[in-house]
Amino acid sequence: MGLKDFLPQYRRRSRVLAVSSGGGHWVQLLRMMHAFEGCEAVYVTVNRAYEPQVAPNRFYVINDATAWDKVGLVRMGLRLAAIISKERPDVVISTGAAPGFFALRLGGLLGARTIWIDSIANVEQLSRSGQKVGAFADLWLTQWPELARPNGPFFAGAVL
């Protein structure tokens, strides 16, 4: 099943909001860019230096935060809420971490379909965000067959 099979059919191009934190999460998200062909892709991450990698697509920068930075998480959530309200994505997709968790939760509340692909680096257990977001994602994937469970996350082969 490709991303096009997952998207609702509209007269306009479907809008995909692709969200991740920096580093490896961002690299993994970039590896999926070809899946967004034919869609209107909008990217959100934590580092302005990444913008040229997704040009000419729309690009937003948010602050990064961890579970230990409650004020930072609130700032991140408010910024994501503003972006999601403005962009009105059909699908929100993330490879993690906290920015993706909040984006999937907020996007789902506004009617977007949601996809979480847990980081390939999480070989022995799901990421903390991945463990929490599973109940809210429409499609919840792991990249390791050993981590797949009957109720999710699901293993669908070499995703990235």
Sine and cosine of phi, psi and omega as CSV:
sin_phi,cos_phi,sin_psi,cos_psi,sin_omega,cos_omega
0.00,0.00,0.83,-0.56,0.05,-1.00
-1.00,-0.08,0.14,-0.99,-0.01,-1.00
-0.86,0.50,-0.60,0.80,0.00,-1.00
-0.88,0.47,-0.52,0.85,0.05,-1.00
-0.94,0.34,-0.41,0.91,-0.07,-1.00
-1.00,0.03,-0.35,0.94,-0.09,-1.00
-0.99,0.12,0.60,-0.80,0.12,-0.99
-0.93,0.38,0.47,-0.88,-0.01,-1.00
-1.00,-0.02,0.88,-0.48,0.01,-1.00
-0.78,-0.63,0.25,-0.97,0.08,-1.00
-0.94,0.33,-0.60,0.80,0.04,-1.00
-1.00,0.08,0.29,-0.96,0.07,-1.00
-0.90,0.44,0.63,-0.77,0.04,-1.00
-0.92,0.38,0.61,-0.79,0.00,-1.00
-0.98,-0.21,0.82,-0.57,0.01,-1.00
-0.93,-0.36,0.81,-0.58,0.11,-0.99
-0.98,-0.19,0.92,-0.38,-0.03,-1.00
-0.97,-0.24,0.87,-0.50,-0.16,-0.99
-0.79,-0.62,0.69,-0.72,0.14,-0.99
-0.36,-0.93,0.28,-0.96,0.19,-0.98
-0.98,0.19,-0.19,-0.98,-0.10,-1.00
-1.00,0.04,-0.14,-0.99,0.07,-1.00
0.90,0.43,-0.74,-0.67,-0.06,-1.00
-0.88,0.47,-0.55,0.83,0.04,-1.00
-0.88,0.47,-0.69,0.73,0.02,-1.00
-0.91,0.41,-0.70,0.71,0.01,-1.00
-0.85,0.53,-0.68,0.73,0.01,-1.00
-0.91,0.41,-0.62,0.78,0.04,-1.00
-0.90,0.44,-0.66,0.75,0.03,-1.00
-0.89,0.47,-0.53,0.85,0.01,-1.00
-0.92,0.40,-0.24,0.97,0.01,-1.00
-0.99,-0.16,0.02,1.00,-0.08,-1.00
-0.79,0.61,-0.63,0.78,-0.02,-1.00
-0.88,0.48,-0.45,0.89,0.02,-1.00
-0.94,0.35,-0.31,0.95,-0.03,-1.00
-1.00,-0.04,0.04,1.00,0.00,-1.00
-0.85,0.52,0.68,-0.73,-0.04,-1.00
1.00,0.05,-0.11,0.99,0.03,-1.00
-0.94,-0.34,0.29,-0.96,0.14,-0.99
-1.00,-0.04,0.97,-0.24,-0.08,-1.00
-1.00,-0.07,0.70,-0.71,0.06,-1.00
-0.81,-0.59,0.73,-0.68,-0.09,-1.00
-0.92,-0.40,0.61,-0.79,0.05,-1.00
-0.72,-0.70,0.77,-0.64,0.05,-1.00
-0.42,-0.91,-0.17,-0.99,-0.16,-0.99
-0.96,-0.29,0.08,1.00,-0.10,-0.99
-0.67,-0.74,0.89,-0.45,-0.01,-1.00
-0.86,0.52,-0.49,0.87,-0.03,-1.00
-0.88,0.47,-0.28,0.96,-0.01,-1.00
-0.99,0.15,-0.21,0.98,-0.11,-0.99
-0.81,0.59,-0.71,0.70,-0.01,-1.00
-0.86,0.50,-0.41,0.91,-0.04,-1.00
-0.94,0.35,-0.33,0.94,-0.04,-1.00
-0.86,-0.52,0.09,1.00,0.03,-1.00
-0.87,0.50,0.60,-0.80,0.18,0.98
-0.99,-0.11,0.30,0.95,0.00,-1.00
-0.92,0.40,0.42,-0.91,0.09,-1.00
-0.90,0.43,0.54,-0.84,-0.14,-0.99
-0.57,-0.82,0.72,-0.70,0.03,-1.00
-0.80,-0.60,0.55,-0.84,0.08,-1.00
-0.92,-0.40,0.72,-0.69,0.09,-1.00
-0.82,-0.57,0.26,-0.97,0.09,-1.00
-0.97,0.25,0.45,-0.89,0.10,-0.99
-0.99,-0.13,0.49,-0.87,0.01,-1.00
-0.41,-0.91,0.35,-0.94,0.03,-1.00
-0.88,-0.48,0.07,-1.00,0.01,-1.00
-0.88,0.48,-0.36,0.93,-0.02,-1.00
-1.00,0.01,-0.07,1.00,-0.01,-1.00
-0.90,-0.44,0.98,0.20,-0.09,-1.00
-0.88,0.48,-0.67,0.74,0.01,-1.00
-0.90,0.45,-0.68,0.74,0.04,-1.00
-0.88,0.47,-0.63,0.78,0.03,-1.00
-0.91,0.42,-0.64,0.77,0.03,-1.00
-0.90,0.44,-0.71,0.70,0.04,-1.00
-0.86,0.51,-0.70,0.72,0.01,-1.00
-0.88,0.47,-0.74,0.68,-0.01,-1.00
-0.87,0.49,-0.67,0.74,0.01,-1.00
-0.91,0.41,-0.66,0.75,0.02,-1.00
-0.91,0.42,-0.69,0.73,0.03,-1.00
-0.90,0.44,-0.64,0.77,0.03,-1.00
-0.87,0.50,-0.66,0.75,0.02,-1.00
-0.91,0.42,-0.68,0.73,0.00,-1.00
-0.90,0.43,-0.73,0.69,-0.03,-1.00
-0.91,0.41,-0.63,0.77,0.06,-1.00
-0.89,0.45,-0.63,0.78,0.01,-1.00
-0.95,0.31,-0.72,0.69,-0.12,-0.99
-0.99,0.14,-0.48,0.88,-0.02,-1.00
0.74,0.68,0.89,0.46,-0.04,-1.00
-0.94,0.35,0.48,-0.88,0.13,-0.99
-0.99,0.15,-0.54,0.84,-0.02,-1.00
-0.68,-0.73,0.67,-0.74,0.16,-0.99
-0.90,-0.43,0.80,-0.60,-0.02,-1.00
-0.79,-0.61,0.62,-0.78,0.01,-1.00
-0.52,-0.85,0.49,-0.87,0.15,-0.99
-0.96,-0.28,0.08,1.00,0.07,-1.00
0.91,-0.41,0.02,-1.00,-0.18,0.98
-0.98,-0.18,-0.93,-0.36,-0.07,-1.00
-0.82,0.57,-0.68,0.73,0.03,-1.00
-0.85,0.52,-0.63,0.77,0.02,-1.00
-0.92,0.39,-0.65,0.76,0.03,-1.00
-0.85,0.53,-0.78,0.63,-0.02,-1.00
-0.91,0.41,-0.64,0.77,0.00,-1.00
-0.89,0.45,-0.68,0.74,0.03,-1.00
-0.91,0.42,-0.68,0.73,0.01,-1.00
-0.88,0.47,-0.75,0.66,-0.03,-1.00
-0.93,0.36,-0.68,0.73,0.03,-1.00
-0.88,0.48,-0.67,0.74,0.03,-1.00
-0.88,0.47,-0.62,0.78,0.02,-1.00
-0.90,0.43,-0.46,0.89,0.01,-1.00
-0.99,-0.11,0.20,0.98,0.12,-0.99
1.00,-0.07,0.06,1.00,0.03,-1.00
-0.97,0.24,0.51,-0.86,0.18,-0.98
-0.97,0.25,0.52,-0.85,-0.09,-1.00
-0.78,-0.63,0.64,-0.77,0.00,-1.00
-0.74,-0.67,0.79,-0.61,0.07,-1.00
-0.88,-0.47,0.81,-0.59,0.08,-1.00
-0.89,-0.46,0.95,-0.31,-0.07,-1.00
-0.92,0.40,0.55,-0.83,-0.09,-1.00
-0.83,0.56,0.65,-0.76,0.04,-1.00
-0.91,0.42,-0.34,0.94,0.00,-1.00
-0.95,0.32,-0.31,0.95,-0.03,-1.00
-1.00,0.05,0.99,0.12,-0.12,-0.99
-0.99,0.14,-0.63,0.77,-0.12,-0.99
-0.99,-0.14,-0.42,0.91,0.04,-1.00
-0.43,-0.90,0.35,-0.94,0.04,-1.00
-0.92,0.40,0.42,-0.91,0.09,-1.00
-0.90,0.44,0.32,-0.95,0.03,-1.00
-0.87,0.50,-0.72,0.70,0.04,-1.00
-0.90,0.44,-0.66,0.75,0.01,-1.00
-0.87,0.48,-0.61,0.79,0.05,-1.00
-0.90,0.43,-0.61,0.79,-0.06,-1.00
-0.99,0.16,-0.55,0.84,-0.14,-0.99
-0.99,0.12,-0.32,0.95,-0.10,-1.00
-0.78,0.62,-0.65,0.76,-0.03,-1.00
-0.93,0.37,-0.25,0.97,-0.09,-1.00
-0.93,-0.37,-0.18,0.98,-0.04,-1.00
-1.00,0.06,0.65,-0.76,0.09,-1.00
-0.95,0.31,-0.56,0.83,0.07,-1.00
-0.72,-0.69,0.85,-0.52,-0.11,-0.99
-0.83,-0.56,0.92,-0.40,-0.10,-1.00
-0.86,-0.50,0.55,-0.83,0.19,-0.98
-0.89,-0.45,0.40,-0.92,0.00,-1.00
-0.98,-0.19,0.16,0.99,0.01,-1.00
-0.79,-0.61,0.83,-0.55,-0.04,-1.00
-0.87,0.50,-0.49,0.87,-0.01,-1.00
-0.92,0.39,-0.36,0.93,-0.03,-1.00
-0.99,-0.10,-0.13,0.99,0.00,-1.00
-0.94,0.35,0.57,-0.82,0.02,-1.00
-0.73,-0.69,0.39,-0.92,-0.02,-1.00
-0.83,0.56,-0.58,0.82,0.01,-1.00
-0.99,-0.17,0.18,0.98,0.02,-1.00
0.97,-0.24,0.48,-0.88,0.13,0.99
-0.96,0.28,0.36,-0.93,-0.02,-1.00
-0.97,-0.23,0.50,-0.87,0.09,-1.00
-0.97,-0.26,0.83,-0.56,-0.03,-1.00
-0.86,-0.52,0.49,0.87,-0.02,-1.00
1.00,-0.06,-0.25,-0.97,-0.03,-1.00
-0.96,0.27,1.00,-0.03,-0.06,-1.00
-0.93,0.36,-0.73,0.68,-0.02,-1.00
-0.91,-0.41,0.00,0.00,0.00,0.00
